[in-house]
């Protein structure tokens, strides 16, 4: 079927920013009309934009869509403001006969008590039903006594490498688990059937599509996630493209065991590997080169030693697979950069530094010479900027240094790390342009960028990160017809109005997959 979109603003994100019409056939852009749109073309359906704006759809450069499906089954704790409301929310969902109660989204930085809850609080909700609540960052959480028991944890348990088990003043478990200790404990949770997960995953897809995203990422794919994604692909239930990055430590063999997914199979492919080198800056587990504010020597900590990181990267290089590496602290960034430098630049590689919160200018220069792509979680400026001021001091003014990267001609992308935050790319754009915290502080005015450059970060640059720049990210002939229709031109509104732009329709391969 041939379609022509016309009678609106068409934002191409190519050198010629605006066009008058677009011809699409079989999900591919065939022609872009810059002067006049041909009238009454044979065998063509004309789609009247009615003065709205057609532009490329968004590309998610880092999130966890399988985890989003999981969190849809959990108790939402994001609106809890203190221990009382947290306890009340959990109690409402705690029913006899429930095998386990899981909450997601609390943030100690935004609680009245300014600290993590303990197992004692959760034991007041239930001492019989295992309860686990996950921090909004996904890097830490708290379990009640029943959960600690099924996780095999006791007062004599030792901290694992790259993790921490919380204790009270007497040395007994207080329920708090951090990084590797938290990750290991969550592996003991009861699993949901693939059939049940499939229904939740459909809702997760619809969420992404409602935000105008037609390529999403599963940013730490484990065995059970792969089983789900590959099943949905085989059953042709995927409504958007999904790119998987396999958990290199836990199930790295999946990449070589399933070479068929090196390319899209019914909208699912494996993009490469994922590795985590440190933790969360708002949780003070990110690995820094100098101490956190108010600390004498504490800088966070690494997940791996240098020789382990070298081994992981060597494997990815030998297999010619892309690798995405989580680095929040500049010490973690240094470990990644230094290891890549030991191998030299490889053009096929395009390694990605995920988050890159505190990466320094001298490190960005070295990243440029390696062809390394920073993917900034720039929405931290708004959501946790005030916390970073407390934890990082002056360093906080340079988190997500996108303008520095731009000046170095370094391609960068933006992400929301969903389910940490909703996959709202217009909010990400606003954050990168405004750089304002919740308390109204401008955090690094010199790192502000233009709306156009921010748009490119979530379209063209994101396509480049995926090696898909010839198929996605802009409106030009022979690219996929992946569009969104919005009610305002983001290049022509006031900065704060970016937050009010409505996505009216999402189009994937020429077909409408979401309509408001």
C-alpha positions, 0 to 999 in steps of 0.5 A, spaced: 500 500 500 502 506 498 501 512 502 502 520 502 503 524 508 501 531 507 498 538 509 502 538 516 509 540 518 514 534 516 520 534 520 526 530 517 532 531 521 536 531 515 540 537 512 533 539 509 530 540 516 523 540 513 519 537 507 512 538 504 510 530 504 512 523 504 511 517 500 511 510 503 510 503 500 511 497 504 513 500 510 519 504 507 520 511 505 520 512 497 520 519 496 520 526 500 517 532 497 520 538 499 517 543 494 510 540 492 506 534 493 503 530 487 496 531 487 491 525 485 497 520 484 494 513 482 493 507 487 495 512 493 492 513 499 493 520 502 494 521 509 492 528 511 496 531 517 491 536 519 496 541 520 500 536 525 507 534 525 510 528 522 517 526 525 522 520 526 519 516 531 524 515 537 529 510 538 530 507 546 538 507 546 538 504 553 532 501 557 530 494 560 523 492 557 523 485 559 524 488 566 518 493 565 513 487 564 516 484 570 514 491 574 507 491 572 506 485 576 509 489 582 506 494 587 508 501 585 512 505 591 514 511 587 509 516 590 511 513 597 513 519 601 515 516 608 515 510 611 508 510 614 505 511 606 510 505 604 508 501 609 500 502 608 501 501 600 504 494 601 499 492 607 494 494 602 497 489 597 499 483 602 494 478 602 494 471 605 496 465 600 500 470 596 507 467 595 511 473 595 510 481 595 514 485 591 514 493 591 518 497 586 520 504 585 521 507 592 527 512 593 530 513 600 533 520 597 525 522 596 523 519 603 522 524 609 526 519 613 532 520 608 534 513 609 532 506 607 527 502 610 529 496 614 526 488 615 523 490 621 518 495 618 517 490 612 516 485 618 510 489 620 507 488 614 508 480 614 512 476 618 510 470 613 510 472 606 516 474 603 517 481 601 522 485 597 522 492 595 526 495 590 529 501 590 528 506 584 535 505 581 534 497 581 541 497 584 539 496 591 533 494 596 530 491 602 527 484 604 523 482 610 525 476 614 521 471 610 525 474 604 532 473 607 530 466 609 529 464 602 535 468 599 539 464 604 542 470 608 543 469 615 547 474 620 554 470 618 553 471 611 559 475 607 559 481 602 559 478 595 564 481 591 561 488 588 556 488 593 554 489 600 549 486 606 546 491 611 547 490 618 545 493 624 549 496 630 549 489 633 552 486 626 545 482 625 542 483 618 537 489 617 534 487 610 538 492 606 542 489 600 546 493 595 549 491 588 551 484 587 548 482 594 541 484 591 542 481 585 544 475 587 538 475 592 533 477 587 535 470 583 531 467 588 524 470 587 519 465 584 518 466 577 512 468 573 510 463 567 512 465 560 504 465 558 503 470 564 509 474 562 507 475 555 500 478 557 504 483 561 509 484 556 504 486 551 502 492 556 510 494 556 510 494 549 504 499 548 507 503 554 513 504 549 509 505 543 505 511 547 511 515 548 513 514 540 518 509 541 519 504 535 526 501 537 526 499 544 532 495 548 532 490 553 539 492 556 541 486 561 537 480 558 538 474 562 536 467 560 528 467 562 528 474 558 531 471 552 526 465 553 520 470 553 523 475 547 524 469 543 518 466 544 514 472 542 518 473 536 516 466 534 509 467 535 509 474 531 507 478 538 512 484 537 509 490 535 516 494 535 523 492 534 527 490 540 534 489 541 537 485 546 544 485 550 545 479 553 548 479 561 555 477 559 557 474 566 550 470 567 549 467 560 554 470 555 553 463 552 546 465 549 550 470 544 553 464 540 548 459 541 543 463 538 546 466 531 540 466 528 538 472 532 544 476 530 539 479 525 532 481 526 527 475 527 520 478 527 523 484 530 527 481 535 535 481 535 541 480 539 545 486 539 551 484 543 553 484 550 552 488 557 557 489 562 556 492 569 562 496 572 559 500 578 553 502 581 548 508 582 550 515 584 544 517 588 545 510 592 552 512 593 555 506 590 557 509 583 565 508 583 568 515 583 576 517 583 575 521 589 570 521 595 563 523 595 562 529 599 562 528 606 566 522 606 574 521 608 575 516 603 569 512 601 568 512 593 563 507 592 566 501 589 567 496 582 564 490 580 570 487 577 577 487 577 581 490 571 583 483 569 576 480 569 574 486 565 579 485 560 577 478 559 570 480 558 572 485 553 577 480 549 571 475 548 566 481 545 572 483 541 574 476 538 567 475 537 566 481 533 560 483 538 558 490 540 558 491 548 554 496 552 558 497 559 554 501 565 559 506 568 556 511 573 562 513 576 568 516 573 573 511 576 568 506 572 569 510 566 576 510 567 576 502 567 572 501 561 576 506 557 583 504 559 581 497 558 579 499 551 585 502 549 589 496 551 586 493 545 586 499 540 580 502 536 576 497 532 571 500 527 566 495 527 565 495 535 562 502 537 562 500 544 557 504 548 558 507 555 551 507 559 549 512 563 556 516 563 554 520 569 560 523 571 565 522 565 570 527 565 572 531 559 579 528 558 576 521 558 571 524 553 577 526 549 579 519 549 573 516 548 572 520 541 579 516 539 576 509 540 569 511 537 566 509 544 559 512 544 556 515 551 549 514 552 547 519 557 542 518 563 540 526 562 534 526 566 538 525 572 539 532 572 532 533 574 530 527 578 536 527 582 540 533 581 539 536 588 541 529 591 548 529 586 549 536 589 549 533 596 553 527 594 558 530 588 559 537 590 561 541 584 562 535 580 554 535 579 554 541 575 558 536 569 553 530 570 551 528 563 556 532 559 552 532 553 555 539 550 562 537 552 561 531 548 558 535 542 564 540 542 568 534 541 564 531 535 562 525 539 556 522 537 552 521 544 545 518 545 540 519 551 535 514 555 531 514 561 533 507 563 526 504 564 523 502 568 527 507 572 523 512 569 518 512 564 520 512 557 518 519 555 523 522 550 520 529 550 522 529 557 529 527 556 530 533 551 527 538 556 532 536 561 538 536 556 536 543 554 533 546 561 538 542 566 534 544 571 533 540 578 527 539 582 529 545 586 529 549 580 537 550 580 540 550 573 545 544 574 551 546 569 548 551 564 555 550 560 552 543 558 546 545 555 544 543 548 539 545 543 533 542 542 535 540 535 541 536 538 537 533 543 532 530 538 538 527 534 540 524 540 534 520 541 533 519 533 539 519 528 545 518 534 541 512 537 540 509 530 548 509 529 549 506 536 545 500 533 548 500 527 542 502 524 543 509 521 541 507 514 534 504 516 532 509 522 533 515 525 530 520 520 526 521 514 529 520 507 528 515 502 529 508 503 529 508 510 523 505 515 517 509 515 517 509 523 514 516 525 510 519 530 505 525 529 505 530 534 501 536 535 507 541 536 513 542 532 519 541 538 523 546 534 518 552 535 516 551 542 518 555 548 523 550 552 518 548 558 512 547 552 516 541 550 513 537 556 506 538 553 507 536 546 502 530 545 504 524 541 498 523 537 500 517 533 506 512 532 507 509 526 511 503 525 514 500 518 508 504 515 502 502 520 499 505 525 501 502 532 498 507 537 493 512 536 491 517 542 
